[in-house]
Amino acid sequence: MAVAREQLTDYIGQLLQIDRFKDYCPNGLQVEGRREITRLATAVTASLAAVEGAVAAGADALLVHHGYFWKNESAPVVGTKKARIGTLLAHDINLLAYHLPLDAHETLGNNAQLAQRLDLVADGRCGDQDLVWLGAPAAPLTLGEFAAHAAEALERQPLVIGDTGRTLRRVAWCTGGAQGYFHELATHDIDCFVTGEASEFVTHLARESGVAFVAAGHHATERYGVRALGAHLAERFALDLVHLDIDNPV
Ligand SMILES: [Zn+2]
C-alpha cells in the first residue's frame, strides 16, 4: 500500500501534537521527496549512513528523531550537510523528523519506550514542557541491580554515579542529552535520574545531593521511540518498514 506524503505528515503531526512544542528544529517534513510513500525507513539520526541505508533499502521516506536545521547550526549547505541533503534529493527520499514531540508521546515516545524496557512505571511529569517523567521501578531494586538491568535491556553499559546498594523508590527519566535538568531534579524527592548523556558537573551534584545519576547512552535511550512510531505507521498505512540501527557509542 502507499500513502500520500501529506496524509502521512498530517497524521503524524496530529498524533504527536507537534504544535504543542517549542523545539530547536522543525518537526515534520524537512526535505521533500516523492509524493507517494510505500516503504518507510527509520533511524535515530539522519546521518549519512542512515541516508545511504534508506537509499539501499529503496525507502521513499526516512523517519528520524534527530533531523537537520538545528538552532545555532551553521546554515550553508556545504560539506557533510551537502552530502546528506544531496543524497536525499538525488534519490527523491522524504526526510521526516520529530524531536521533542517524539520524546514526549504517551505510548510511542522515547520516554515511554525507555520506561517499558527499564520496567519503570510513570506517574507524573515535570521540567521544561513536561519532558521529564517521574515514577517508580515496577519492583523494588537497588541502583546496582537497576544498572545491570539497563545494561542488558539497552545493550550498553551505563555510567552510574551513586551508592549502588541503595534502594530505588522514586526515579526521574528523560532520554537523550537531558543532563542539564539534573540541577533542578537534584532538589526533588527522587533517588535517581536516568538520562542518555553525562557532563562533568553531574558527578559532584550526585555526590552532594544524594540523588544518583545514570547516563545510559543518548543513542541507546532514544533508539526505541522512532522504531515504535515507524511500526505504528507501517501498521496504520500498510507500509513496508525498515529499521536502520546505526551503531553509536555515545
Ligand atoms: Zn536526542
py3Dmol code that shows the C-alpha trace and the ligand (Angstrom):
import py3Dmol

protein = """\
ATOM      1  CA  MET A   1       0.000   0.000   0.000  1.00  0.00           C
ATOM      2  CA  ALA A   2       1.034   3.595  -0.443  1.00  0.00           C
ATOM      3  CA  VAL A   3       0.174   6.779   1.410  1.00  0.00           C
ATOM      4  CA  ALA A   4       0.390  10.340   0.114  1.00  0.00           C
ATOM      5  CA  ARG A   5       3.189  12.286   1.781  1.00  0.00           C
ATOM      6  CA  GLU A   6       0.787  14.983   3.015  1.00  0.00           C
ATOM      7  CA  GLN A   7      -1.588  12.454   4.510  1.00  0.00           C
ATOM      8  CA  LEU A   8       1.271  10.843   6.391  1.00  0.00           C
ATOM      9  CA  THR A   9       2.714  14.106   7.743  1.00  0.00           C
ATOM     10  CA  ASP A  10      -0.764  15.354   8.728  1.00  0.00           C
ATOM     11  CA  TYR A  11      -1.393  12.120  10.574  1.00  0.00           C
ATOM     12  CA  ILE A  12       1.939  12.190  12.461  1.00  0.00           C
ATOM     13  CA  GLY A  13       1.559  15.888  13.236  1.00  0.00           C
ATOM     14  CA  GLN A  14      -1.763  15.219  14.966  1.00  0.00           C
ATOM     15  CA  LEU A  15      -0.632  12.017  16.637  1.00  0.00           C
ATOM     16  CA  LEU A  16       2.421  13.691  18.193  1.00  0.00           C
ATOM     17  CA  GLN A  17       0.678  17.063  18.701  1.00  0.00           C
ATOM     18  CA  ILE A  18       3.679  18.846  17.212  1.00  0.00           C
ATOM     19  CA  ASP A  19       2.131  22.311  17.617  1.00  0.00           C
ATOM     20  CA  ARG A  20       2.261  21.973  21.407  1.00  0.00           C
ATOM     21  CA  PHE A  21       6.063  22.085  21.492  1.00  0.00           C
ATOM     22  CA  LYS A  22       8.683  24.796  21.386  1.00  0.00           C
ATOM     23  CA  ASP A  23      11.579  22.987  19.721  1.00  0.00           C
ATOM     24  CA  TYR A  24      15.151  23.518  18.467  1.00  0.00           C
ATOM     25  CA  CYS A  25      14.384  22.266  14.959  1.00  0.00           C
ATOM     26  CA  PRO A  26      11.423  21.997  12.568  1.00  0.00           C
ATOM     27  CA  ASN A  27       9.165  18.992  13.258  1.00  0.00           C
ATOM     28  CA  GLY A  28       7.676  17.290  10.208  1.00  0.00           C
ATOM     29  CA  LEU A  29       8.810  17.230   6.584  1.00  0.00           C
ATOM     30  CA  GLN A  30      12.371  18.607   6.499  1.00  0.00           C
ATOM     31  CA  VAL A  31      13.413  17.557   2.986  1.00  0.00           C
ATOM     32  CA  GLU A  32      10.826  16.929   0.283  1.00  0.00           C
ATOM     33  CA  GLY A  33      10.973  13.763  -1.804  1.00  0.00           C
ATOM     34  CA  ARG A  34       8.432  11.804  -3.838  1.00  0.00           C
ATOM     35  CA  ARG A  35       4.686  12.266  -3.326  1.00  0.00           C
ATOM     36  CA  GLU A  36       3.804   8.661  -2.524  1.00  0.00           C
ATOM     37  CA  ILE A  37       5.309   6.609   0.268  1.00  0.00           C
ATOM     38  CA  THR A  38       5.268   2.818   0.136  1.00  0.00           C
ATOM     39  CA  ARG A  39       8.435   1.982   2.019  1.00  0.00           C
ATOM     40  CA  LEU A  40       9.448   3.727   5.230  1.00  0.00           C
ATOM     41  CA  ALA A  41      12.894   3.574   6.838  1.00  0.00           C
ATOM     42  CA  THR A  42      13.540   4.651  10.446  1.00  0.00           C
ATOM     43  CA  ALA A  43      16.748   5.714  12.211  1.00  0.00           C
ATOM     44  CA  VAL A  44      17.587   7.693  15.343  1.00  0.00           C
ATOM     45  CA  THR A  45      19.657  10.265  13.421  1.00  0.00           C
ATOM     46  CA  ALA A  46      19.628  11.313   9.759  1.00  0.00           C
ATOM     47  CA  SER A  47      23.368  10.711   9.438  1.00  0.00           C
ATOM     48  CA  LEU A  48      24.874   9.974   6.025  1.00  0.00           C
ATOM     49  CA  ALA A  49      24.994   6.276   6.971  1.00  0.00           C
ATOM     50  CA  ALA A  50      21.246   6.354   7.677  1.00  0.00           C
ATOM     51  CA  VAL A  51      20.521   8.212   4.437  1.00  0.00           C
ATOM     52  CA  GLU A  52      22.599   5.680   2.491  1.00  0.00           C
ATOM     53  CA  GLY A  53      20.802   2.883   4.330  1.00  0.00           C
ATOM     54  CA  ALA A  54      17.475   4.353   3.231  1.00  0.00           C
ATOM     55  CA  VAL A  55      18.720   4.518  -0.368  1.00  0.00           C
ATOM     56  CA  ALA A  56      19.913   0.885  -0.248  1.00  0.00           C
ATOM     57  CA  ALA A  57      16.568  -0.204   1.232  1.00  0.00           C
ATOM     58  CA  GLY A  58      14.637   1.545  -1.547  1.00  0.00           C
ATOM     59  CA  ALA A  59      12.806   3.706   1.002  1.00  0.00           C
ATOM     60  CA  ASP A  60      10.527   6.563  -0.063  1.00  0.00           C
ATOM     61  CA  ALA A  61      10.876   8.292   3.285  1.00  0.00           C
ATOM     62  CA  LEU A  62      13.349   8.315   6.155  1.00  0.00           C
ATOM     63  CA  LEU A  63      11.774   8.917   9.583  1.00  0.00           C
ATOM     64  CA  VAL A  64      14.141  10.115  12.318  1.00  0.00           C
ATOM     65  CA  HIS A  65      14.330  11.633  15.794  1.00  0.00           C
ATOM     66  CA  HIS A  66      17.366  13.826  15.031  1.00  0.00           C
ATOM     67  CA  GLY A  67      16.920  15.575  11.704  1.00  0.00           C
ATOM     68  CA  TYR A  68      18.540  18.766  10.396  1.00  0.00           C
ATOM     69  CA  PHE A  69      18.326  22.572  10.681  1.00  0.00           C
ATOM     70  CA  TRP A  70      19.052  22.891  14.420  1.00  0.00           C
ATOM     71  CA  LYS A  71      19.029  26.276  16.073  1.00  0.00           C
ATOM     72  CA  ASN A  72      22.624  27.550  16.187  1.00  0.00           C
ATOM     73  CA  GLU A  73      23.899  25.199  13.475  1.00  0.00           C
ATOM     74  CA  SER A  74      25.713  26.742  10.529  1.00  0.00           C
ATOM     75  CA  ALA A  75      23.169  27.393   7.741  1.00  0.00           C
ATOM     76  CA  PRO A  76      25.160  26.926   4.486  1.00  0.00           C
ATOM     77  CA  VAL A  77      24.576  23.578   2.757  1.00  0.00           C
ATOM     78  CA  VAL A  78      28.239  22.589   2.455  1.00  0.00           C
ATOM     79  CA  GLY A  79      30.462  19.667   3.474  1.00  0.00           C
ATOM     80  CA  THR A  80      28.756  16.852   5.402  1.00  0.00           C
ATOM     81  CA  LYS A  81      25.461  18.755   5.286  1.00  0.00           C
ATOM     82  CA  LYS A  82      25.621  18.872   1.476  1.00  0.00           C
ATOM     83  CA  ALA A  83      26.438  15.143   1.322  1.00  0.00           C
ATOM     84  CA  ARG A  84      23.422  14.210   3.470  1.00  0.00           C
ATOM     85  CA  ILE A  85      20.863  16.527   1.862  1.00  0.00           C
ATOM     86  CA  GLY A  86      22.308  15.963  -1.625  1.00  0.00           C
ATOM     87  CA  THR A  87      21.913  12.198  -1.283  1.00  0.00           C
ATOM     88  CA  LEU A  88      18.307  12.555  -0.116  1.00  0.00           C
ATOM     89  CA  LEU A  89      17.473  14.891  -3.015  1.00  0.00           C
ATOM     90  CA  ALA A  90      19.297  12.778  -5.605  1.00  0.00           C
ATOM     91  CA  HIS A  91      17.148   9.781  -4.612  1.00  0.00           C
ATOM     92  CA  ASP A  92      13.926  11.745  -4.089  1.00  0.00           C
ATOM     93  CA  ILE A  93      13.623  10.498  -0.473  1.00  0.00           C
ATOM     94  CA  ASN A  94      11.491  12.445   2.034  1.00  0.00           C
ATOM     95  CA  LEU A  95      13.074  13.264   5.373  1.00  0.00           C
ATOM     96  CA  LEU A  96      10.573  13.336   8.262  1.00  0.00           C
ATOM     97  CA  ALA A  97      11.959  14.421  11.619  1.00  0.00           C
ATOM     98  CA  TYR A  98      10.268  14.595  15.035  1.00  0.00           C
ATOM     99  CA  HIS A  99      12.283  15.760  18.010  1.00  0.00           C
ATOM    100  CA  LEU A 100      10.616  16.780  21.313  1.00  0.00           C
ATOM    101  CA  PRO A 101       7.130  15.602  20.232  1.00  0.00           C
ATOM    102  CA  LEU A 102       8.597  12.118  19.790  1.00  0.00           C
ATOM    103  CA  ASP A 103      10.293  12.223  23.201  1.00  0.00           C
ATOM    104  CA  ALA A 104       7.019  13.072  24.880  1.00  0.00           C
ATOM    105  CA  HIS A 105       4.333  10.876  23.267  1.00  0.00           C
ATOM    106  CA  GLU A 106       2.360   8.913  25.874  1.00  0.00           C
ATOM    107  CA  THR A 107       2.983   5.446  24.416  1.00  0.00           C
ATOM    108  CA  LEU A 108       5.194   5.662  21.317  1.00  0.00           C
ATOM    109  CA  GLY A 109       7.626   8.291  22.637  1.00  0.00           C
ATOM    110  CA  ASN A 110      11.214   7.787  23.768  1.00  0.00           C
ATOM    111  CA  ASN A 111      10.435   8.221  27.469  1.00  0.00           C
ATOM    112  CA  ALA A 112       7.519   5.772  27.298  1.00  0.00           C
ATOM    113  CA  GLN A 113       9.510   3.218  25.326  1.00  0.00           C
ATOM    114  CA  LEU A 114      12.517   3.540  27.647  1.00  0.00           C
ATOM    115  CA  ALA A 115      10.258   3.033  30.675  1.00  0.00           C
ATOM    116  CA  GLN A 116       8.954  -0.175  29.115  1.00  0.00           C
ATOM    117  CA  ARG A 117      12.461  -1.536  28.671  1.00  0.00           C
ATOM    118  CA  LEU A 118      13.672  -0.464  32.118  1.00  0.00           C
ATOM    119  CA  ASP A 119      10.464  -1.601  33.905  1.00  0.00           C
ATOM    120  CA  LEU A 120       9.665   1.884  35.176  1.00  0.00           C
ATOM    121  CA  VAL A 121       6.056   2.851  35.901  1.00  0.00           C
ATOM    122  CA  ALA A 122       5.331   6.519  35.220  1.00  0.00           C
ATOM    123  CA  ASP A 123       3.017   8.556  37.450  1.00  0.00           C
ATOM    124  CA  GLY A 124       3.946  12.145  36.688  1.00  0.00           C
ATOM    125  CA  ARG A 125       5.918  14.626  34.615  1.00  0.00           C
ATOM    126  CA  CYS A 126       7.973  17.709  35.347  1.00  0.00           C
ATOM    127  CA  GLY A 127      10.588  20.067  33.919  1.00  0.00           C
ATOM    128  CA  ASP A 128      10.534  22.236  30.806  1.00  0.00           C
ATOM    129  CA  GLN A 129       7.486  21.335  28.664  1.00  0.00           C
ATOM    130  CA  ASP A 130       6.890  18.339  30.966  1.00  0.00           C
ATOM    131  CA  LEU A 131       9.686  16.452  29.217  1.00  0.00           C
ATOM    132  CA  VAL A 132      10.929  14.669  32.352  1.00  0.00           C
ATOM    133  CA  TRP A 133       8.968  11.650  33.518  1.00  0.00           C
ATOM    134  CA  LEU A 134       8.592  10.613  37.147  1.00  0.00           C
ATOM    135  CA  GLY A 135       7.735   7.218  38.543  1.00  0.00           C
ATOM    136  CA  ALA A 136       8.976   4.111  40.279  1.00  0.00           C
ATOM    137  CA  PRO A 137      10.531   0.759  39.401  1.00  0.00           C
ATOM    138  CA  ALA A 138       7.867  -1.924  38.834  1.00  0.00           C
ATOM    139  CA  ALA A 139       9.546  -3.986  41.572  1.00  0.00           C
ATOM    140  CA  PRO A 140      11.883  -2.654  44.283  1.00  0.00           C
ATOM    141  CA  LEU A 141      15.553  -2.913  43.385  1.00  0.00           C
ATOM    142  CA  THR A 142      18.921  -1.334  44.181  1.00  0.00           C
ATOM    143  CA  LEU A 143      20.768   1.133  41.985  1.00  0.00           C
ATOM    144  CA  GLY A 144      23.273  -1.622  41.141  1.00  0.00           C
ATOM    145  CA  GLU A 145      20.516  -4.031  40.100  1.00  0.00           C
ATOM    146  CA  PHE A 146      18.825  -1.326  38.075  1.00  0.00           C
ATOM    147  CA  ALA A 147      22.099  -0.521  36.275  1.00  0.00           C
ATOM    148  CA  ALA A 148      22.656  -4.203  35.460  1.00  0.00           C
ATOM    149  CA  HIS A 149      19.121  -4.441  34.090  1.00  0.00           C
ATOM    150  CA  ALA A 150      19.661  -1.283  31.997  1.00  0.00           C
ATOM    151  CA  ALA A 151      22.925  -2.697  30.601  1.00  0.00           C
ATOM    152  CA  GLU A 152      21.120  -5.831  29.461  1.00  0.00           C
ATOM    153  CA  ALA A 153      17.987  -4.101  28.153  1.00  0.00           C
ATOM    154  CA  LEU A 154      19.856  -1.382  26.217  1.00  0.00           C
ATOM    155  CA  GLU A 155      22.888  -3.491  25.223  1.00  0.00           C
ATOM    156  CA  ARG A 156      25.228  -0.884  26.631  1.00  0.00           C
ATOM    157  CA  GLN A 157      26.991  -0.385  29.976  1.00  0.00           C
ATOM    158  CA  PRO A 158      25.541   2.725  31.664  1.00  0.00           C
ATOM    159  CA  LEU A 159      27.600   5.294  33.568  1.00  0.00           C
ATOM    160  CA  VAL A 160      26.409   5.165  37.197  1.00  0.00           C
ATOM    161  CA  ILE A 161      27.172   7.747  39.887  1.00  0.00           C
ATOM    162  CA  GLY A 162      25.829   6.967  43.341  1.00  0.00           C
ATOM    163  CA  ASP A 163      25.629   4.283  46.017  1.00  0.00           C
ATOM    164  CA  THR A 164      24.873   1.077  44.087  1.00  0.00           C
ATOM    165  CA  GLY A 165      23.485  -0.552  47.244  1.00  0.00           C
ATOM    166  CA  ARG A 166      20.725   1.995  47.755  1.00  0.00           C
ATOM    167  CA  THR A 167      17.141   1.025  47.018  1.00  0.00           C
ATOM    168  CA  LEU A 168      15.381   2.995  44.289  1.00  0.00           C
ATOM    169  CA  ARG A 169      11.986   4.218  45.328  1.00  0.00           C
ATOM    170  CA  ARG A 170      11.403   7.243  43.086  1.00  0.00           C
ATOM    171  CA  VAL A 171      13.054   7.679  39.675  1.00  0.00           C
ATOM    172  CA  ALA A 172      13.027  10.501  37.119  1.00  0.00           C
ATOM    173  CA  TRP A 173      13.992   9.919  33.498  1.00  0.00           C
ATOM    174  CA  CYS A 174      14.393  11.812  30.235  1.00  0.00           C
ATOM    175  CA  THR A 175      16.038  10.259  27.177  1.00  0.00           C
ATOM    176  CA  GLY A 176      18.909  11.802  25.211  1.00  0.00           C
ATOM    177  CA  GLY A 177      21.006  14.755  26.329  1.00  0.00           C
ATOM    178  CA  ALA A 178      18.944  15.869  29.316  1.00  0.00           C
ATOM    179  CA  GLN A 179      21.726  16.093  31.909  1.00  0.00           C
ATOM    180  CA  GLY A 180      21.073  19.855  32.213  1.00  0.00           C
ATOM    181  CA  TYR A 181      17.791  19.056  34.004  1.00  0.00           C
ATOM    182  CA  PHE A 182      19.771  17.431  36.829  1.00  0.00           C
ATOM    183  CA  HIS A 183      20.266  20.825  38.528  1.00  0.00           C
ATOM    184  CA  GLU A 184      16.515  21.053  39.071  1.00  0.00           C
ATOM    185  CA  LEU A 185      15.908  17.335  39.639  1.00  0.00           C
ATOM    186  CA  ALA A 186      18.586  17.036  42.336  1.00  0.00           C
ATOM    187  CA  THR A 187      16.303  19.188  44.516  1.00  0.00           C
ATOM    188  CA  HIS A 188      13.321  16.832  44.018  1.00  0.00           C
ATOM    189  CA  ASP A 189      12.341  13.909  46.215  1.00  0.00           C
ATOM    190  CA  ILE A 190      13.821  11.237  43.923  1.00  0.00           C
ATOM    191  CA  ASP A 191      16.522   8.590  44.341  1.00  0.00           C
ATOM    192  CA  CYS A 192      17.862   8.582  40.798  1.00  0.00           C
ATOM    193  CA  PHE A 193      17.812  10.479  37.497  1.00  0.00           C
ATOM    194  CA  VAL A 194      18.254   8.496  34.285  1.00  0.00           C
ATOM    195  CA  THR A 195      19.169  10.159  31.002  1.00  0.00           C
ATOM    196  CA  GLY A 196      21.377   9.478  27.995  1.00  0.00           C
ATOM    197  CA  GLU A 197      24.440  11.672  28.397  1.00  0.00           C
ATOM    198  CA  ALA A 198      26.609  12.991  31.224  1.00  0.00           C
ATOM    199  CA  SER A 199      28.563  16.206  31.831  1.00  0.00           C
ATOM    200  CA  GLU A 200      31.357  16.769  34.330  1.00  0.00           C
ATOM    201  CA  PHE A 201      29.179  18.571  36.871  1.00  0.00           C
ATOM    202  CA  VAL A 202      26.768  15.665  37.385  1.00  0.00           C
ATOM    203  CA  THR A 203      29.308  13.721  39.457  1.00  0.00           C
ATOM    204  CA  HIS A 204      29.574  16.423  42.111  1.00  0.00           C
ATOM    205  CA  LEU A 205      25.865  17.156  42.078  1.00  0.00           C
ATOM    206  CA  ALA A 206      25.047  13.462  42.569  1.00  0.00           C
ATOM    207  CA  ARG A 207      27.513  13.146  45.440  1.00  0.00           C
ATOM    208  CA  GLU A 208      26.364  16.320  47.177  1.00  0.00           C
ATOM    209  CA  SER A 209      22.599  15.901  46.686  1.00  0.00           C
ATOM    210  CA  GLY A 210      22.459  12.155  47.260  1.00  0.00           C
ATOM    211  CA  VAL A 211      20.408  11.713  44.077  1.00  0.00           C
ATOM    212  CA  ALA A 212      22.055   9.055  41.904  1.00  0.00           C
ATOM    213  CA  PHE A 213      22.766   9.785  38.230  1.00  0.00           C
ATOM    214  CA  VAL A 214      22.658   7.251  35.394  1.00  0.00           C
ATOM    215  CA  ALA A 215      23.771   8.056  31.831  1.00  0.00           C
ATOM    216  CA  ALA A 216      22.561   5.116  29.768  1.00  0.00           C
ATOM    217  CA  GLY A 217      23.557   6.463  26.335  1.00  0.00           C
ATOM    218  CA  HIS A 218      21.955   9.112  24.123  1.00  0.00           C
ATOM    219  CA  HIS A 219      21.521   6.750  21.181  1.00  0.00           C
ATOM    220  CA  ALA A 220      20.691   3.775  23.417  1.00  0.00           C
ATOM    221  CA  THR A 221      17.890   5.625  25.223  1.00  0.00           C
ATOM    222  CA  GLU A 222      16.435   7.117  22.021  1.00  0.00           C
ATOM    223  CA  ARG A 223      16.559   4.034  19.825  1.00  0.00           C
ATOM    224  CA  TYR A 224      13.030   2.909  20.611  1.00  0.00           C
ATOM    225  CA  GLY A 225      10.670   5.843  20.028  1.00  0.00           C
ATOM    226  CA  VAL A 226      11.268   6.151  16.310  1.00  0.00           C
ATOM    227  CA  ARG A 227      11.024   2.373  15.969  1.00  0.00           C
ATOM    228  CA  ALA A 228       7.676   2.356  17.767  1.00  0.00           C
ATOM    229  CA  LEU A 229       6.376   5.253  15.660  1.00  0.00           C
ATOM    230  CA  GLY A 230       7.586   3.541  12.465  1.00  0.00           C
ATOM    231  CA  ALA A 231       5.872   0.292  13.447  1.00  0.00           C
ATOM    232  CA  HIS A 232       2.650   2.161  14.244  1.00  0.00           C
ATOM    233  CA  LEU A 233       2.684   3.951  10.861  1.00  0.00           C
ATOM    234  CA  ALA A 234       3.537   0.781   8.933  1.00  0.00           C
ATOM    235  CA  GLU A 235       0.561  -0.931  10.523  1.00  0.00           C
ATOM    236  CA  ARG A 236      -1.803   2.023  10.081  1.00  0.00           C
ATOM    237  CA  PHE A 237      -0.987   2.613   6.391  1.00  0.00           C
ATOM    238  CA  ALA A 238       0.204  -0.909   5.426  1.00  0.00           C
ATOM    239  CA  LEU A 239       3.705   0.312   4.552  1.00  0.00           C
ATOM    240  CA  ASP A 240       6.932  -1.658   4.130  1.00  0.00           C
ATOM    241  CA  LEU A 241       9.189  -0.902   7.083  1.00  0.00           C
ATOM    242  CA  VAL A 242      12.964  -0.999   7.509  1.00  0.00           C
ATOM    243  CA  HIS A 243      14.678  -0.149  10.815  1.00  0.00           C
ATOM    244  CA  LEU A 244      18.222   1.151  10.421  1.00  0.00           C
ATOM    245  CA  ASP A 245      20.252   0.854  13.639  1.00  0.00           C
ATOM    246  CA  ILE A 246      23.469   2.784  13.064  1.00  0.00           C
ATOM    247  CA  ASP A 247      25.735   1.923  15.995  1.00  0.00           C
ATOM    248  CA  ASN A 248      26.639   4.895  18.191  1.00  0.00           C
ATOM    249  CA  PRO A 249      28.597   4.529  21.479  1.00  0.00           C
ATOM    250  CA  VAL A 250      27.521   7.998  22.722  1.00  0.00           C
TER     251      VAL A 250
END
"""
ligand_1 = """\
1
ZN
Zn 18.347 13.149 21.205
"""
view = py3Dmol.view(width=600, height=400)
view.addModel(protein, "pdb")
view.setStyle({"model": 0}, {"cartoon": {"style": "trace"}})
view.addModel(ligand_1, "xyz")
view.setStyle({"model": 1}, {"stick": {}})
view.zoomTo()
view.show()
